[in-house]
Amino acid sequence: MADDDLLGREYPGGDGAEATECCADHADGTDEPSIYQAFWRDARGEMERRDYAKALATIGGLTALGSLAAPLVSLTQVFEREYTGPVYSDGVALVDAEGEQIAEGRLAPGEQLTVFPASHPGIQRAPTLLVRFEEGEFGGETRTEFTVGGYAAFSKVCTHAGCMVADRDGTTLVCPCHSGRFDALSGATVVGGPPPRSLPQLPITLSSDGYLVATGDFEGPVGPGGE
């Protein structure tokens, strides 16, 4: 499988950003999901978890600029922790953790990859799940006009607690924090666990030179809330 969802690759240039992004708020301090790392309990990590996650996301954006020639006009947006503008817009390329654009033949049917908007790779709402299946397999709630060549893209940020949806069970996308489950073939609709709504789908197409690009922003709000 071509999925690159390994800790430390969630943000371009980041170190352990997936773990730090995942479920920052556990007020009772119990039943922490297995992807939590020991440093959450280290005395050196007294910074509030959510602030720490935001700091690492910002660092990821800074490092990414070394490998991504992001348009100058977007640089201030990349560094803004509280950036509230669109994650994608028409014509923005999808890129991998190394900043490489995604060619049509990058994935085989059944594979997936974590990608980012080339214009804003370091913002917290950037991680995106790119999946590929046979074109005829998509149905249900999938916005087929948002797919191309068997590819569909969804936000990677769980709509329950903001963890990264990093696992797969067949064609089901699984969040490791609270076992939220989303059907990749039916518009990432919820099929198990506590998430209140689907992962928002990203409209994509192929550019004239054969790379995947967005044609707009996610169809709905990214992450928890926004109902």
Secondary structure as UniProt FT lines:
FT   TURN            7..8
FT   TURN            12..13
FT   HELIX           17..21
FT   TURN            27..28
FT   TURN            34..35
FT   HELIX           38..41
FT   HELIX           43..45
FT   HELIX           49..64
FT   TURN            65..67
FT   HELIX           72..74
FT   HELIX           75..79
FT   TURN            81..82
FT   TURN            90..91
FT   STRAND          93..95
FT   TURN            97..98
FT   TURN            104..105
FT   TURN            109..110
FT   STRAND          112..117
FT   TURN            118..119
FT   TURN            121..122
FT   TURN            124..125
FT   STRAND          128..132
FT   HELIX           135..137
FT   TURN            140..141
FT   HELIX           144..146
FT   TURN            149..150
FT   STRAND          151..155
FT   TURN            159..161
FT   STRAND          167..169
FT   TURN            170..171
FT   STRAND          172..174
FT   TURN            176..178
FT   STRAND          181..183
FT   TURN            184..188
FT   STRAND          189..192
FT   STRAND          201..202
FT   STRAND          204..206
FT   TURN            208..209
FT   STRAND          211..214
//
